[in-house]
Amino acid sequence: MSCNKILGHKEVCVSVFVIMIFQLTAFGQCISLLPQPPISFPTFEIDKQEIIPMPIENRMQGDVVPLRGICSIFPGMGKNDMLMSGNGKMQIQVSGNPTFDRITFQHERLLIPWKMPFEAPHIAWCLPEIQKLILSGKYQQALELSFEAATKAGMPPGTQNHFSIPAFIMNVEQPGTGTVTNYLRTVDFESGEIKVLWEDENGQWERHAFVSRPDSVVVQLFQPPEGHMLNMRISLDTYDSFKLKGEGSETLINPDMSPDFIHFEKDFNDKRLIIKGHFNPETGNYGYASVVRIILNGGTAGVSNGDLIIEGADSLMLLTRVEWYEDFQEDKINTLVQNLNKLTSDYWELLFRNRKVQFAIFNRASLNFDTSSKENAMSGEELLADQKLRQGYNLTLLSKLFDMSRYWLMLESGDFPPIYGHLNINVNLQVSGGEAANLPEAMNAFYNWIEKILPDSRNNAKNIFGARGILVSVHPDQQQGVLYHWDFAWPHHYWISAGGWVYSQFWEHYLATNDYEFLKNRIMPGLRELALFYEDYLKEIDENGNYIFVPSYSPENWPLNTEKTPSVINATMDIMVCRQVLTHLIEGAKTLGTDLENIPKWERMLAKMPPYLLDRDGALKEWSWPTLVENQDHRHISHLYGVWPADEITPDQTPQLAKAAWLANRKRAQGNGSGHGISHRMLVAARLKDNYLVNMELKQLLEQGYFGPVLTSSHNPYTDFMPDQQGSVLTLLIEMLVYSREGVIELLPAVPETITKGSIKGILSRSFMKVDELSWDLENKVVDVGLTSLREQDISLVTRYGIEAISAPKGIITEEPIVGAQQCRIHLPQNKPIVIHVKLVNSKPSVWVSQVN
């Protein structure tokens, strides 16, 4: 009988009962119409090789999964799913495929070289006419004039960046012996060691690899099951020559990147493998060498058709070093081989030495939650899937993201910081958490790099604007800082704010370390040069006596009424960055007692900054020029720079502006959904204490494909690796728990409501102090914080949950707060650890924005 048949009276009583059951179990649907239960396919197949993951019960035994590390239950396929190890200069990426493993070897200096001399085009001569055209509303004509001038000067729009190439790709082929079971790959953040484990009919196979910091070598160990032998074929692939073609033509986008940009030679025998790469001599005598030392335990090794053949071995160890040479000479390669041969062949000794160094750096900071051993044993795939089922958070996922992000920044930072993309958001996010996360090694690489490109930055200012001082390029690399990268949709030659943004990171180092020498010798010289540029650039004055920023560009957006022309007038970001530079310069001068004669000049410049504008909703506008129409559906929120990373706009100091920024952040659409845009909104939300938006944006990143199975991030969902979120989530996890600026430290400013308990250790604040540990339990309304101040100082301790009671050692609390107060003044001695206990009034914070008129 069908469920919708009209029933007789006798049947109704029975049928009503049946229908009620259906409503309880299937919400009124007929059970016969429901689909069958789904079938799970927990295995993985590559080239007809079935791979069955290690069950979580097995992973929970012993130390299979590192406590501070991650695991993955499937091999990587090369799309944001490769395990990484590195020492800053060298890095490997491991897929972990049992029968055909691919390991990419990289060196930080393997950039395709530029032909020198190379500098920004001389186009300053047309700047007055361009400014005149823009001020008369002829935006497109003005931009096209600049492109014509640049093209005549030999630098046409569309000139692309050079990119890095791998040293080589190692392919490891091993005969399959039936179904692979108990498969697992792991990386231990405390040692950098990658393991790949699996079983087949012969037993358990193991592969180990790490990049050593003290010995500057990639170490690999291949081990078969007990009683069995290794039989392998290993090939090394170099990066093939290529052409970059224009659409529908054979024209190279960048003539430096010709098909013969590098020449390779291979020299292989049964003891070592050598690859030599010599770049095009027209770019200089740059080159590199990769040497792989072969250490065999039993069996034989030989070279056949350019491949290394291993037969009947008890184990195999490979030691690899990659060196880059500014002056490529054969004798240097011989020295490289000799030095590599001096290293011990004991894998475990090399691992012990590396772990000692890595452990000390990595364990300075941690984010901790009360989670189970089962949750720690979950793979990246399982953690991300579990997160999608939650209203709140998988806290193990958050702590592992914190660890993975610090680990990534460590392995990427050598002589250079990570350089993925532009200095208008990408690299800025990637290094944004380095100071707070207590990784000075990584940040020193960033500061050294910026100072290395200062000569090119001076030429940029002179050639493009006819100005003194510095104009930092949006797309510098390991070799140069020339401003060359622009087109109609992104006129970066007229973006003036990269320098101010990078020097805001320098300023954060001063706030985190109290390093007066750094302030004197490294910050102030850069700020002075930035101020010189602004003096020469800011010549136009409006009817109210304020500066006009022209041309002015807000990355990478344009007003709706300028024919999609982005170079216009008074981009709010440009004003904010200029204000920050001058403010820091004045504060630094007063702190050091220097430049006193220039302070009045800088203060007069500050007084002539144009005011910010609000739209009809009261939201902060992206362009502080009355005729320009907002374009809200865009990924960047450059006009909120004053909230993050700057501190110009805060709820307690500038509540009306902060409310306008809150509205602007809430109004903004996502454009093409780039992860860096979501990240910037998230960080702005944290500074504005908007834990609702923090929660929304963070969950979007975690649940909609911005992180892959080994917790590395991508530019857009489910795409290739791009580390913007690697940096932004690290920064967010710190800033949602601790906000700080000079004279202020705030506890739990923007923590999502479901994260009620946890602790964070070893982070640095922007108020001259280290947060030794912050622990919180919102259900019991308790917060404890340990602080070590780097100077004797009085500060405000803030919590928006309200203070019911506060206790600290004698002399710390300078004024007892009334019950319900949201701040307390405290006195901190220099270099003496202090623990403060706070009993909160509420388990949820007050919302400041509703109290602002």
N, C-alpha and C positions, 0 to 999 in steps of 0.2 A: 504493500500500500504506500503510495507516495505521501510525503509529508504535507503537501499542500492540498490533498484531496478533501472535499467536503464530507465530513464523517456523520454517521448516524448517531443517535443519542447514546446508545450503548457503548459505541466506540469512543465517544468523546472523553469519557472519564479516564479510560486507559491512555488515550492519546494525549490528553492534557498532561498527564503525569510524565509521559515520555518526552513531550515537548519541553516541559520544565527542566528535565534533566539535560536536554540538549542546550537549553539556555544557560545552564550553569557551567557546562563543560565546553560548549562551543559557541556561546553567545547567539543561540537561536538558529545556527545553521544546521542543515541536515547532515548528519555524520557521513552519509554515503557520498556527499558532494565535496567533502574536504579532501585535499591532496594527501598522498601517502607521506609518512615522515621522510625527511631528507636523508640522503646517504652521504656520509663524510668520506673524503678522500685524503687521509692524512699522509699519504706518501708523495714522493716527488720523483719525476722521471726525466733523465737527461740522456739523450741518444740511446734510448731503450734500456737504460740502466736504472732500475728501480731503487729508490733510496727511502728507507724507513727511519724516521727520527728516533733518537733515544727517548724513551718514556721519561716523564718527569720524575717518577719514583726512582729511576736509576740516577738521574741528575742530582737528586737530593743526597746521594750517598757520598761520603768523603768530601773531597775538595774538587769535584768534577767541574763545577761552575764557580769561578772566583767570587769571593764575597764582594769585592769592588772590581767588577768587570761585567761583561755581558756574554750571552751565548745566542747562537742561532741554530735552528734545527734543519735548515736546508742550505745547500751551497749557494754562493752568490752567482748572479748572472751578469754582473757588470753594470747594473743600473741602480746606483745608490744602495748597494748591499754588500760591499766588499769590506772585510775586516782590515784594519790599519794598524801599523806599528811604525814608529819613526823617532828620530833623534833631533829633528829640526832641519838638518841638512839633507839627510836621506830618509826615504819613506818607502814602505812596501804596502801593496793592497792585494789581499789574498782572497780568491774565490772559494777555495776549499772543496773543489770537486774531486772525489776519490779517483776517478779514472782519467780525468783531463783537467788538471789544476792550472790556473793562470795566475801568475804573480807579477804584478807591475812594479818595477823598480824606478824610483824617481829621485832626482836631485834638485834642490831648490833653485839652482842657478841655470838650469837647462832651458833658458829662454832663447828663442830665435833672435839673434842679435840684430840691432839696427845699424845701418850704415852711418858712419860719423864723418864730418860734423852734422849735427841734427838739432834744429832749434825751431821754436815757434815762428810762424810767418810774421814778417814785418807789415802789419796792417794798421798801426796806430795812426797813420796819416789820415785815414778816412773816418776816425772816431767822431770828430766834431759834426760831420755831415750825418752820420748814423744817429747820433743823439738828437740832432735837429729833426730828422725824419720821424723818429719815435715820438718825440714830444708833440709833433703835429698829427699823430695818429697813423702814420704810414709805416706800420710795423713790418709788414712783409717786404716792402721795398728796402727798408733799412737792413734787414737780415740778408737779403739777396745781395746788397751792395758789399757787405762784409765777406760773403762767400766769393764774390767776383775778385775781391782784393786778395783773399787767401789763395785762390786758385792761381792767380798771376804770380803770387809769391812762392808757388810750388807746393802748397798744402791744400788740396781741394777738400771739400766736405766729403764725408764717407770714408776717410782714411781710417783703416782698422788697426786695432792693437795687434801686437805680436803675442804669441802664446808659447807656453812651455811644452816640451815634448818629454816623454818618458825616456829614461836611459836605455831600457829594453824591457821586453815582456818575456818572462820565463814560462814555457809550457811544459808541464810535467805529465807525461802519458804513462799510465800503468794498466796492465791487463786486468780486466774485471774478472772476478771469480764468483759469479752468482749475485743474488740480491744483497744489497748493502743494508745492514741493520744497525741499530744503536748509533746512528749518525749524529754528530754534534761538532760544532766549531765554536771556540771561545776566544776571548781576549782578556787578559789580566791587566788592568790599568796600573797596578802597582809595579809591574815588571815589564809591561809592553809585550809579553809573550802571547803569540797566537797559537792555538792548538786546533788540529783537525783530527777527530777520532771517528772510527767506524769499525764495524765488524762484518766479516763474510764467513764463508765456510772454513776458512783457515784460522780465524781468530781475530784479534783486535789489531788494527793498523793505527799508527800515530804519525802525525807530522807536526813539527814545532818550528816556530820562526819568531825572531824579534830583531829590532834594530838597536844596537848598543850605543849608549851615550859615551861611556868612558873609552871604548875601544873603536868607535866610529866604524862599525862593520855590521852588515846584515848576516845573521846567523840562522841557518836552517838545518834541521835534523829530520831524517826520514827513517822510521823504524817499522819493520814488518812484525807480524805475530811471532811469538817464540817458536823456534823450530822451522821457520820459513825464511825465504830469501826475497830480496828486492830485485825486481826486474823492471827497469824504467827506461824511457826515452825522454831526454830533456833537450828542448830547443830554445834558442834565444832569438826573439824577433826584434828588429829595430824599427823605428818609425819610418814608414815609407815616405818618399818624396810626394809632394802634392801640389795641386794648383788651387788657388782661390779664384773662382770665376765670378764675374759679374753676371747678373741675370740675363740669360740669352746671349752671352758673348764669351770670348776667351780672355777678356781683359782682367788682369790681376787687380784686386781691390787695393793691395799694397805692393808696390814694385819690389820692396825689400824681400818679400816672402816668395822668392822664385822657386821653381821646381828643384833646383840644385842647391838648396840652402845648406845642405850638409852632405858630407861624404863619409861613408862607413867602411871600416875594415874589420874583419874577424880573424883572430889568431887562436885556434883551439887545439889543445892536445889533452891527453888523459890526466894531466895534473892541474891544468888551469884553462879557463876560457877568458879571452880578452876581446872586448869590443872597443874600437876607437872611433870616435865621431869628431870630424874636423869640419867646422862651419865654413861657409863661403868666405874665402880670403878677402873679398871686397869689404867685408864687415869687420876685419881684423883677424888676428891669429887665434881666435877662440876655439876651444875644443874640449873634449872630455874623454875619459877612459873608464870602462867598467871591467873589473877583474874578479873572476869567480874561482876561488881555490877549491879543489876537489879533495875531500878527505874520505877515503873509502875504508870500511872495516870488512875485510873479506871480499871475495868476488873480483870482478874485473871491470875496468872502465876503458872505453875506447870512443873514438870519434868516427862517425859514419855519415856521409852526405851532410856534413855540417851539424849533426846532432850528437849529443853525448849519450852513449849507450851504457847502462849499468846492468850487469848480469850477476846473479848469485851472491849479492852482497848481504851481510848481516845488518849493516846500517850505512847510511850515507850522510855526511855533513858537508855543507857548502858555506864558505865564508866569502862575502861579496863586499867590495868597496867601490864606490863611484866617486871620482874626483873630476872637478871642472877646472880648466886652465885658461887663464886670460892670455897666456903665451904658450901655445901648444907645442911641446917638444917630446921626442921619443924617449929621451933619457929620463924624463919625469915618469913615464909609464913604467920603465924598468924599476925605478925607485918604489913606485906603488906596489909592484909585484913583490919586491923584496920585503917591504914592510908588512904586507899581508901574510907572508910566509913566516914571519916572526911570532904571529899570534898563536896562542895555545890552541890545540885541537880538542880541548875538553869543553863540550857544550855547556855542562852544568857549571863550570867555573866562570865561563863568560856570562851566563845568565845570572849567577850570583852577584858578579861585579856590577852588572847593569841594574839589577833589582835594588841594590843598595842606593844607587844614585836616584833612580826613578822614584823609589818609595819615599825618599826624603822630600822630594819636590811635591809629589802628588798628595801626600797625606797632610799637607798644611791645612787643608780645608775639607769640609764634608757637610752634606745635607742628610739628615737622619730621621727616619720614621720607624715606628714600632711595627715592623712587618715580619712575616713568617719565613722560615727556610724554604718553604714551597714557593712563595712568591719570588724569592731571590733566585730560585732555580728556573723560573719561567724564562723562556726565550724572548728575544725582541719581538718576534712575530706574535707570540702569545700575549705579551704585555700590551702591545698595541691593539690587538683584538679585544682583550679584556677591557681596555680603556673605553672602547666604543660602546660597551654595554653598561657603563656607569653614569649615574647622575653627577657624581663627584669625580674623584681621581683614583687611579691606581698609584698609590704612594711609592711603591717600588719603582715604577716607571719614572716618577719625578726624580727620585734620588739617583737613579742610573743615568738619566739625562744630565743631571748636574755633573756627575762623574765623567760621563762620555764627553761632555763639552769641554771640561778642563783638560781631559786627556788629549782631545783633538788639538786644542790650542798649544799644548806642550809639544806634540809631535810635529806640528806645522811650523814652529818658530825656531829658526836657527840664526843665520845672518840676516834674514828677512822675516817679516811677519807673514801670515797668510795673505795672499793678494789675489782674491777672486772678485773680479768686477771693479766697480767704481768707488771713488771716495765721496760719493754723494749719498750713500747709505750702506753699500755692501760691505766693504772692508771696515767701515766704521762700526757696523754691528758685529762683525766677526771678532774684533778685538775689544768690544765694549765692556766685557766682563773681566778682562785680564787683571786690572788693578784690584778690583774688589775681591776677585777670586784668588788673590795672593799668588800671582804668577809673574814676578818681575822679569824672569828670563824672557818670556814672550813679549812683554811690553818694551823691554830694552831693544828688542829687534825692531819694533815699530818706530820708536823714537829715533834710533840710528838711521833707519831708512828715510824718514822724513827729512832729517838733516842732510843726508846724502844727496837729495834731489834739490836742495836749496839753490845751487847755482843755476839750474834750469828754471827754477821758480822765479828767479830774478829776471832772467831773459824773457820769460812769459809776460811779466808785468811790463817790461820795457817795450817788447815788440808788439804786443796786442793793445796795450792801453797807453803807451808812452809814459809810464809811471815808474816811480822808484819803488823800492820794497819788493815784496814777493807776491806772486799769483800762483798758487799750487794747482797742478794739473788734476783733472778729474780721473785720469787713468794712467798714473805712473806705474812703472814696473821695476824689475831688479836692475835694469841698466840705465834708465833715464826718467826724468820728470817733465818732459816736454809736453806742452799743451798742443795736441794735434787732433784730438778725437771729437768731431762734431758733425752735425747734420741739421737739416731744417727742424726736425722734431726735437732735437736735443742740442741746442747751440751752446755747447760747453765752453767755447772760447769766451763767452760772456758770463760765465758763472764765476762769481768772485768769492765764494764762501767756503771753498775746500780748505783753505789755509786756516781760517778761524776754527773750523770743525776739528781738524787734526790737532791744533794747539789747545783745544779744550780738553783733549785727552792728556796732553802734557800737564795741564793745570790739575787734572784729577790726580796725577802721580804726586804732585806737590801736596795736595790735600790728604792723600793716603799715607804719605811717608814723612811729612814735615821736613823735607830735604831742602834746606836753604841754598845749598850749592847748586842743586838742580834748578831751582827757581832763578838764581842769579845767572848761571852760565848757559842754560839751555832753554828756559822759557822766555825770559825777558828779551833776549836778542831776537827771537822769532816774533814776539808780539810787537817789538819796535818796528820791525820791517813790515809787518801787516799794517800798522798804523801809518807808516809812510805811504803805502799804497793807497789807503783810504784818503789821506790828505790830497793826493793828486787826482784821485778818481772823483771825489765829491766836490765838484765845481758848480753844478747846477743848483739853483736855489728857487724854492717856490714862493708864492705871494705872501706866505706867512713867515718867511725867513728860515724855513727848514730845508735840509738837503733833499735833493731828488736823486734817487739811485737809478741811473740810466746809462747804458742798457742794464736790465736787471732780469734775472731768470730764476724761476722756481722749479727745481727738478721734479719731474720731467713733464710738467704740466703747462697748460696755456689757458688764458681767459677765453670765454665762449664768444667774445666779440672782436677777436683779432685775427680772424681767418687762420686759426690754429697756429699762429705765430707765438712762440714762447718768450722771445726776448722783448720785454716790455719795460714797465716802470715800477719801482718800489715793491719788488717781491718782499713779502714780509720776512721771509727767512734771511734775506740779505741784511735787512735792518737789524734783526735779532743777533746775527753773527757779529756784525760790526759793533753793536752795543756790548756784546760779551767781550770782544777783544779789548775795547777801550776800558771797560770796567776792570778786567783782570790786569791790564797794564797799569792803571792807576793804583789798584790795590797792591800789586807787586812792587811798584816804586815806593809806596809809603812803607811797606813792610821792610824793604831793604835800605831805605833812606837814599835812594838814587833817583835820577831823572826828575828831581824836584822842580827844575825850571820848566819842564814840559807838562807837568800835571795840569796847570791852568789851560793850556792849549787842548789837551785831551778832554778836559771837562767841558770846554766850550763846544767841542765837536759833539759830545754826548747831548748837550742841550739843544743841538740843532737836528737831532734825529726826528724824522717824520712820525707822527702818531699812528698807532695801529687803528684799523677800521673794523667795524662790526657790520654784519649783514642784517637784514630785517628781522631775523630770528634772534639776534644778539650774539651770533657766533663770530669768532675771529675770522677775518678775511685773509685769503692767501696773497692778495695784492693790496697794498695800502695806497691805492690810487682810486679816486671815486668813480671813474668812468669804466673801470675794468670789471667784467662780470665773472663771478665764480664758476668754476668747473668742478663739481663735487664728485663725479664718478671717476676717480683716479686713485692709483695705488699709493702714490707718495702723499705724505702729510708734512711737507717741508715747513709749512707755516707754523707748525707746533714745535719747532726746534727750541723755542724759548722755554718750553716745559721740559722736554728731554731732547738732547742731553744737557742743555743749559738749565740754569736755575732762576732765570729772570722772572718766570711766572710760577707762583706757588699759591696754594689756597690761603696760607696764613699771611703772606706778605702783600700779595696783589689779588685779593679775592674776586674783584670784578673781572679782571683779565683772566683769572683762572676759570671762572664760570664761562666766559666766552670761549676759552680753549676747550672746556668740557663739552660745550655744545658743538663746537667744530669737530671734535673727535667723534662724537656720537653721530653726527650728520654724515660723515664721510662714507661714501661707498668704496668698493674695493677694486674698481677697475678690472684689471685682468687677474686679480687674485694672487699677485706675487707675495711670497712669504715675507719679504722684507717690509712690505706695506702693513701687513697684519702685525708684524713684529713691532714696528714703530708705534702703531696705535696702541698696542698692548703696553709698551713701555711708558708712553704718555699717560695712559690710564692709571698705571701704577703711581706715577708722580702726582696725579690728581686725586688719588685715593678712591678711584672708581673701580672697586673690586668686582662689580658686575661685568664691566667691559673687559677687565683683566681675565675673568673667568671665561667669558665668551670667546675671546681671541685665542687664549691659550688652548682651550678645548678644540677650537677649529684646527690649530696647528697639529695637535696630537691625534685628532680623530679623522682628519680628511686628507691624509696622504702626504703631509709635509715632512714626515719622518719615515725612514725605511726600516727594514728588519734589524739592522745593526745600530739603530738610533742615530744615523747620520741624516742630514736634512737635504731638501731639494728646493729649487726656486719656486716651482709650481707643483701642485699635487702629482705624485706618482711619476716624477720625471727624474732626470739625472742629478747627481750630487751638486749641491750649492750650499755652502756652509753659513749663510746669513743667520738662520735660526739656531745653528750651533752656538753662535755667540749671543743671540738675543734671548734665548730661553735661559741660558746661564745668568745673564744680567737680570732678567725678570725674576727668577727664583730667589735672587739676592734682594732685589729692590722691593719686592712685595713683602719681604720680611723685615728689612731694615732700610729706612730712608735716612740719608744724612747730607748735611752741607755744613759749612763752617758755622759752628756755634749751636748746631741742632742735631739730635739723633732721635728718630722716631721708630717705635717698635710696632711691627705688624701693620704697616700703613695700608696695605692693599691685598691682604691674603684672602683667597676665595673662602667662602663660608664653610665649605665642607672639609677644609684642611684645618682641623681643630687642634692638632697636637703634633709636635715634632721638635727638632732642634737643628741648628746650623752652627758650625764651628769654623774658626780660623779665617774669617773674612776681614777685609780692610774697609774702613768707612772713609767718607770724604770730609771728615771732621777731625783729622789728626789723631785717630785712634784705631786700635784693632778690636774687633768684636771677638773675644776669645770663645764665647758661646752664648747663643740665645736659645732658650727653650721655652715653649709655650704649651699651655693646656687650657683651651678656651672653655671647655665644658666645666672645668673647675675654676675658671677665671684667674689663672695664675701665669705670670711671666717672670722668668729669671734671666738676667743678662750679666755676663762678665765682660768688663771693658779694661783695656790697657791704653791709657792716653800717652801719646808721644810728646806731649808738652803739658805743663800745668795750665789748666784752663777751667773756665766756668761755662757750662753749656745748659741747654734746655733738653730734658728728657721728655719725649712726647708719646702719648698713646691715646688714640681716639675712642678707646673703650672705657675711659674714665678711670681715675685712680681712687680706689677705696682706701688702700694703705700701701706704704712704701717703706722699705727698710734697707739700710746700707751701713757700712762701717762708719764710725764716728767721724764727723767733719765732712762727709760727702754730701749730704742733703743740706743745702744752705737755707732753705725755706720750706717748711712743711706745707704741702698742698692741702687745700680743703677737699673734703670728700666729693668726688665727681669731677674734680679738675682734670684737665687733659694734658697738663704739663707740670714739670717740677724742675726747679733749678738745682743743679748739682755742681760740686767742685771736684775736679779730678786732679790728683797729683801726677807727676811725670813718671812714666815707666813703672807704675805700681798696679798690679792687677786688682780690680775691684769687682765685687759681685753685688748686684742690686736685685732685690726681690720686690715684685709689684703684685699686689692683689687688685684685680680689676673690678669695676662696678658692673659692667655689662659683658655679655658673651658676643655681642655684635657691636661694631663701631658706629659712632654717630656719622651722619652724612652732612658734610659742611655746606654743600652746594645749595641746598634748600633754604639755608639761612642767609643767603646773599641776596640783597635787593637788586 
